[in-house]
Amino acid sequence: MLVSLLFPFPALGFKSDMKFQYLSDLHLEVVPSYEKYEIYPRAPYLILAGDIGQLCDPGLRLFLRTQCQQFERVFYVLGNHELYTLSHEQALEICSDLESDVLMDKRLSILYRKRVEVDNVVILGCTLYSNLDLSRHNDSLTLLSDFTRINNWSVESHLKAHRADSDWLKDQLLLESQRQGSPRKVLVITHFAPTFVNSSDPAKRNEKLDSYFATELLSASAWQGIDLVNAWVYGHTHWRCDFELGPVRVLSNARGVVLAHNDDNPLDNNSGNQMAFSKDRVIDI
């Protein structure tokens, strides 16, 4: 294939390194640009931490095929926007079909409460729907498009998914903490943020909706095995960061909404001291 000829990835010499290129919130559905948006490999593995586009768009399949032709593996966590116009069940059917697409060459892993092991790195991925605080902002939830644009989706559905995601993560970390033998590195990938600390623009933080964007799992977590997490990549808040919270390195490289197909300067570019978006950003685990 032409892409394979242009990007003969195995010849780049990355294979022995556990490096992951990571980004999120491309929102390629806003100005349809699935076939035009270019990512150049800077690592063998690609992390897509949600809100890349919508699963109902055929263009998303083409975009993912291109990435699978360029990268050894693609690890994709669903965001909330992926499900727009679909039910949760329909979305999962499409995900299954995408993973089995022969042109993905078995390189695509959609991490819906899924564990993948690559060499000595354990990758844990889920959307991590947030733990909505109904006592503080139940009325404000009507402002969120998730509950009108995702079919058969409600506040109760969101909270049920949060419990399932957090329980699954907790169980996986417990399992890893009880494992015998040499310790392995743990990489967690979610769409929603795992902490309120430094995970969104402080100048735009909406206290009425803050529990929609994040759930505090890191700064006060009593989960057994949380200290084994080397890095946690998330998206959703359109806030780009790279910092350490306890033993965990927390990273986000979200682009956000743009109007030009290859413009990486988002409309909702946040204020404050945050990193610029770069589709070349890499983490070495």
C-alpha positions in Angstrom: 0.0 0.0 0.0 1.1 3.6 -0.6 1.0 4.5 3.1 3.1 1.5 3.9 5.7 2.6 1.3 5.7 6.1 2.6 6.0 5.0 6.3 7.9 1.7 6.4 7.6 1.6 10.2 9.6 -1.5 11.1 12.6 0.1 9.4 12.5 3.1 11.7 14.2 1.2 14.5 11.6 1.9 17.2 10.7 -1.7 18.0 12.8 -2.2 21.1 11.6 1.0 22.7 8.3 1.2 24.7 7.3 4.5 23.3 3.8 5.7 22.8 2.6 8.6 20.7 -0.5 10.0 22.4 -3.3 12.4 21.5 -7.0 12.9 22.0 -10.0 15.1 21.1 -9.2 15.6 17.5 -13.0 16.0 16.8 -12.6 15.1 13.2 -16.4 15.1 12.8 -16.8 18.8 13.3 -15.3 19.7 9.9 -15.2 16.2 8.4 -11.5 15.6 7.9 -10.9 11.9 8.6 -9.0 11.4 5.4 -7.1 14.7 5.5 -5.7 14.7 9.0 -2.2 13.5 9.0 -0.2 11.9 11.9 3.4 11.1 11.4 4.8 8.2 13.5 7.3 9.2 16.2 6.9 6.0 18.2 5.8 2.4 17.4 2.5 2.6 19.3 -0.3 5.2 19.0 -2.7 6.1 21.8 -6.0 7.7 20.9 -7.6 8.8 24.2 -11.1 9.4 22.8 -13.3 12.0 21.0 -11.4 11.3 17.7 -14.6 11.3 15.8 -18.0 9.6 15.6 -18.4 5.9 15.2 -21.4 6.5 12.8 -19.1 8.2 10.3 -17.5 5.9 7.7 -14.5 8.3 7.6 -13.5 7.2 11.1 -12.8 3.7 9.8 -10.6 5.1 7.0 -8.7 7.2 9.6 -8.1 4.1 11.8 -7.0 2.0 8.8 -4.4 4.7 8.0 -3.1 4.7 11.5 -2.9 0.9 11.6 -0.8 1.0 8.4 1.6 3.4 10.0 1.9 2.1 13.6 2.6 -1.3 15.0 -0.3 -1.0 17.4 -3.1 1.5 17.9 -4.8 1.7 21.3 -8.1 3.5 21.2 -10.4 4.4 24.1 -13.9 5.6 23.3 -14.9 9.2 24.3 -18.4 10.4 24.7 -18.5 11.9 21.2 -17.8 8.6 19.5 -21.3 7.4 20.6 -23.3 10.4 19.2 -26.4 9.3 17.2 -25.9 5.7 18.4 -26.9 3.6 21.4 -24.2 2.2 23.6 -25.0 -1.3 22.2 -24.7 -0.1 18.6 -21.4 1.6 19.3 -19.9 -1.6 20.7 -21.1 -3.6 17.7 -19.3 -1.1 15.4 -16.2 -1.4 17.6 -16.1 -5.1 17.2 -16.4 -4.8 13.5 -13.6 -2.2 13.4 -11.2 -4.5 15.3 -12.0 -7.4 13.0 -11.6 -5.2 9.8 -8.9 -7.1 7.8 -7.3 -3.7 6.8 -6.6 -3.0 10.4 -4.2 -5.9 10.2 -5.0 -6.9 13.8 -3.3 -3.8 15.1 -6.3 -2.0 16.5 -7.3 -2.5 20.1 -10.4 -0.7 21.2 -10.0 -0.6 25.0 -13.5 -1.0 26.4 -12.5 -2.3 29.8 -9.7 -4.2 28.2 -6.3 -5.2 29.3 -3.4 -5.6 26.8 0.1 -6.7 27.5 3.0 -5.6 25.3 6.4 -6.9 26.5 6.7 -5.8 30.1 4.0 -3.1 29.9 0.4 -3.7 31.0 -2.1 -1.4 29.3 -5.5 -0.9 31.0 -8.1 1.0 29.1 -11.7 2.2 29.5 -13.7 5.4 29.1 -14.0 6.0 32.8 -17.3 7.7 32.8 -17.4 10.2 35.6 -19.0 10.0 39.0 -21.7 12.7 38.7 -22.5 14.5 41.9 -26.2 14.8 41.7 -26.5 16.6 45.0 -24.6 19.6 43.7 -25.6 20.0 40.0 -28.4 17.7 39.0 -30.2 20.5 37.2 -27.1 21.5 35.2 -26.9 18.1 33.6 -29.6 19.2 31.1 -26.8 21.4 29.5 -24.9 18.3 28.4 -25.4 17.0 24.9 -24.5 13.5 25.9 -28.0 12.9 27.3 -29.7 14.1 24.1 -27.3 12.9 21.4 -26.5 9.4 22.6 -29.5 7.2 22.1 -31.1 5.6 25.2 -28.5 7.3 27.4 -29.3 8.9 30.7 -27.7 10.1 33.9 -28.4 6.7 35.4 -26.7 5.0 32.4 -23.7 7.3 32.9 -23.4 6.5 36.6 -23.8 2.8 35.9 -21.0 2.9 33.4 -18.9 4.8 35.9 -19.3 2.1 38.5 -18.5 -0.6 35.9 -15.4 1.2 34.6 -14.0 2.1 38.1 -14.7 -1.4 39.5 -13.0 -3.0 36.5 -9.9 -0.7 36.9 -9.8 -1.4 40.6 -9.9 -5.2 40.0 -7.2 -5.0 37.4 -4.8 -3.0 39.6 -5.5 -5.4 42.5 -4.7 -8.3 40.2 -1.5 -6.7 39.1 -0.5 -6.0 42.8 -1.0 -9.7 43.7 1.0 -11.0 40.7 4.2 -12.9 41.5 7.4 -12.3 39.7 9.2 -9.2 38.3 7.2 -6.0 38.5 5.8 -4.7 35.3 5.0 -1.2 34.1 1.4 -0.1 34.1 -0.1 2.3 31.6 -3.7 3.4 32.1 -5.7 5.1 29.3 -9.0 6.7 29.8 -11.1 9.5 28.2 -12.5 11.2 31.3 -9.9 12.6 33.7 -8.8 10.5 36.8 -8.3 13.6 39.0 -9.5 17.1 39.5 -5.9 18.2 40.2 -4.5 20.2 37.3 -6.7 18.3 34.8 -8.7 21.2 33.3 -8.3 24.9 32.7 -8.6 26.6 36.1 -9.9 29.8 34.4 -12.8 28.0 32.9 -13.6 25.5 35.6 -17.4 25.3 36.0 -18.1 24.1 39.5 -21.7 23.2 38.5 -20.4 20.6 36.1 -16.9 19.7 37.4 -17.9 16.2 38.4 -18.9 15.5 34.8 -15.3 16.0 33.5 -13.3 14.1 36.1 -13.4 11.7 39.0 -10.9 11.8 41.8 -9.0 8.5 41.8 -5.5 9.6 42.3 -4.9 12.1 45.1 -6.9 10.2 47.7 -7.1 6.7 46.3 -7.0 3.7 48.6 -7.0 1.3 45.7 -4.5 -1.4 46.1 -2.1 -1.3 43.2 -2.6 2.4 42.3 1.1 2.9 43.1 2.0 0.5 40.3 0.7 2.9 37.7 3.6 4.5 35.8 1.5 6.8 33.6 -2.2 7.7 33.1 -3.2 9.3 29.7 -6.6 10.9 29.5 -8.5 13.4 27.3 -11.9 15.1 27.4 -11.1 18.4 29.2 -9.2 19.9 26.3 -6.4 20.7 28.8 -2.9 19.6 27.9 -0.6 18.7 30.7 2.2 16.5 31.9 2.7 16.3 35.7 3.2 13.8 38.5 0.6 13.2 41.2 2.1 10.9 43.8 3.8 8.0 41.9 1.6 8.5 38.8 2.6 10.6 35.8 -0.6 12.2 34.4 -0.7 13.3 30.8 -3.1 14.8 28.3 -2.5 16.0 24.7 -6.0 17.0 23.6 -6.4 19.1 20.4 -10.0 20.3 20.7 -12.4 21.7 18.2 -11.0 23.4 15.0 -12.6 24.7 11.8 -9.8 23.9 9.4 -9.0 20.3 8.6 -5.3 20.5 9.3 -5.3 23.3 11.8 -4.1 22.4 15.3 -5.0 25.7 16.9 -8.4 24.9 18.5 -11.3 27.3 18.8 -11.6 26.6 22.5 -7.9 27.0 23.2 -7.7 27.4 26.9 -5.9 30.1 28.9 -3.3 29.4 31.5 0.1 27.7 31.5 -0.6 24.6 29.5 1.4 22.9 26.8 0.6 23.5 23.1 -1.0 20.6 21.3 1.5 18.5 19.4 0.6 15.3 17.4 4.3 14.4 17.8 4.1 14.1 21.6 5.6 10.8 22.9 5.8 9.1 26.3 8.5 6.5 27.0 7.2 3.9 29.5 
